[in-house]
Amino acid sequence: MTPETSERVYVWVWLPDASAPIPCGVLVPGDGGLWFAYGQSYLDREDAVSLWHTLPLERRWLAPTGGLGMPGAMRDAHPDAWGMRVVEYGVGRTGQELPAQTYLLHSDSNRFGAIDFQTSPERYVARGSAASLDDDNHLRNHAAFWDGRQATLTPAFDLSPQRRSGDARAIALAYDNDGNREASWAGLLAAHGIYHFSRQQAAAELRSLRQALTDNLDDALDFGHVTTANHAALKGHQFLNPATFYGTNL
């Protein structure tokens, strides 16, 4: 199906080592949400990079990903639930669900990733707000570097340890096919096959992670200007809590 041509959102991208973005394509409404197409001028560039492996550098309309309402690369740059509320407030429509284009065009330009959204392909105007900031554990806190051919995990970012009472702790993201969200290394170890590890390989990775935390946590807390009192509150509670290791010999 050919998408509709109204209500366009232009996608701009920072190419590797570039200091300014360039227009690379357009999003328009169609069946199932927003469809994407690269611009011919972008496809003609020798240094053009695909935005994701599901968005190959081809001259055709690319459909929304699953039930996301737009290609996944663009959905990653869309504000989260809290950011959506900020956008709604900013446009005077608090509590009212808005078109996807509105959230894209009113969210902060200073987002993670290398793309932004504009109303024009001719002139880039950066926006600033708090709409894309967050502090909890969800998919927006997990990212990858993409060079047009392969993805590699980024270092951890946007971590905000919360107070923990008792032994049990649930995280926001399920890590196995049964929806397990318990902060338990025994549970994670049991899911080793999903991540293409043998049990032995997974155990070795977890031991290495625990050792890295043990060896470097004090330096990390000092680097973050954490007070001496909070050092004691975090170690053995938010970090390296004994309950995390129950049921393992790690």
N, C-alpha and C positions, 0 to 999 in steps of 0.2 A: 504494500500500500504506500502511496505517496502522502506524506504528512501535509497538514495544512500549512499555509505560508504566513499566517498572522501571528502576532505576539512572539516575535523572534527574540532570542537571547543569544548574543554573540559570545563565543568562548575565546578567551585570550590565553596565551601560554608563554611562560618564560622558558626558552630553550636552554640547554646546558651552557653555563658560564655567561649567560646573557644578563645584562643589567636592566633591561626593559622588556616588557611583554610585546607580543605580536598577535594579531588575530589569526585563529587557526580554523575556526568553524562556527557552526550555528546550531542552536537547538530550536525546534519548532514543535507545536502540539500535533499529536497524531494518535493513532490507535494505541492505547495502553499508556499514554503519557507523552514525554518529550523525546523526539527522535533527533539524532545528531548526524551532521554531514560536515566533512572537511571542506574548506574553501579551496578552489583550484590554485590560487596563488600560494597557499601553504603546501599543497601537494607538489607544486613545482619546485619547492626549495630543496637543495641538496642536503640540508641539515634538518629537514623535517623529522620529527619524532612522533610515533604513534602515542596516543594518550594512555593506552592500555592494550593488552593482547587481544581483547575483544573488540577493539576499535582499530582495525588495520587501516593503513594508509591507502584507501580506495575511494573512488568517486562514486559513492552511493549513500543512501540513507541507512543509518545504523539504528536498530530498534532498541527500546528500553530493555534493561536487564531484569528478567524475572518480574517480580511485583514491585520493583523499586520506583517505577514511574519515570525513569530516565536511565541512560547508561550508568553503570556503576561508578565510573571515574568521576562523573559529575555529581552523583549522589554522595560520594565521599566528601565533596567540597560544599555540599548543602549544609546549612546550619542544623544542629541537633535540636531535640525537643525544646530545650531551654532557649536556645538561640531563636527558634521559631516564635516563641512567645515574645521575645524582645523585638523582633521584626514587627509582629502584630501590634505591639504597643506603639512602636515608632511610627506606624502608618495610621494610627487611630482606629485599629480594628481588633482590640484586645479580645481574646477568646474566640475569634472567628477564623476558621481555616481559610487560607488564602491560596491562590494559584501558585504552583511551584515556581513559576517565573518570578513572582514577587519576592519569595524567600531568597532566590539566587541573586536578584538584583539589589536587594537591600541588606545583604549580609556583608560582613567585614571583608575588605580586600586583603587584610593582613592575616590570612588563613594559612594552615599547613598545606603544603602541596604547591604545584607550579601553575595552577590555572585560576582564572578569575572570570567574572561574567559582566558584560556591559550591554548597553542598549544600542551601541553603534560599533561597526567594524573599523571606523575611521579614526577615532580619538579615544585614548585610554584615560579614564578619570578614576583614580583610586578612591575608595570609601573607607571610613573608619567608624567602628562601633564596638560594642562588647558582645555582639550577637553570636560569635562563633567560639567563645571561650567556654571551658567546662572544667570540672575538677574530679569527675568520677571515672570509674573503670568501665569502659564500654568500647565499642568498635572504633570510635573516633580517636581513641588513645593507642591504636595499633596501626602502624604505617609501614610502607615499603618504599625504597628507592626504585624508580623505574627508568631505565635508560633507552626504552624503545624496543628492547629485546628480552631482557630478563629483570626480575624483581629480586631485591635483597632486603631483608628486614632492617629497619632503622633502629638506632639505639632507643631505649625507653625514654618517653617524655611525658610531661604533664601528669606527674605522679603526685598525689596528695594523700598521704597516709591518714586514715581516720581512726578515731579511738575504737578499741576492741574490748568488749566485755565478755568474759567467759572464754571457753575453748572453741565453740562453734563459730564459723565465719563463712558467709556465703558471698560469692563474687557475682558481678553482673553478667558475665559471659559463661555460658555452658562450655565445657571442654571435652565432652564425649557425646556419643550418639544417644545416650539416655537422658541428656539434659542435666547432668551432674554439675553443680555450681559450688560444691563444698571446697573450701580452701584447704585441700588435703593432698599431700604428695602421694599418699597411697592411692587415692582416686586418680590422680594424674598419671601415675606409673601404670595403673591398670589400663589406661587408654593409649598405651604406647603405640599400638598398631595403627591407630588413626593417623599418626604423625610419621609413619614409615620408619619407626625405630624398633629394633628388637628390645625385649625387656632389659637385657644387659646394657645395651647402648643408652636406653632411657635412664637407667639407674646411674650410669656414669655421668650423663649430662646433669642430672639433679645433684649428684655429689659435687660436681665441679661448681655448680651455681651456689650451693650452700657454702663451699669453701671461699668462693669469691666474696660472698656477703660477709662472712666471718672476717676475712682479711681486710676488707675495704670499707666496711660500714662506718667506722669511726672517722676515717678521712672524709668520706662523703658527707657525714653530718657536720664536720668542721667546715667543709667547703660551703655548705649551705647555711653557715652561721647559726646552727642550732645550739641552744644554750645547754650548759652542762646538765641542768635538771631535766631537760627534754631528751637528752641523750639516754638517760636512764629510763625514761618513760617509753621511748621507742624501742630500744633494744630488748629483745625477749618478749615483746608485746606486738607492735605493728610489724617489726622485722624479727625473723628467727623465733617466732612463737613456737614453743615446744609442741603445741597441739597440731601444728602444720605437719609434723613428722610422725604422728602416731601411726602405728601399723606398718612402719618401714624400719629398715636398719640403715637408713641414709644419714 
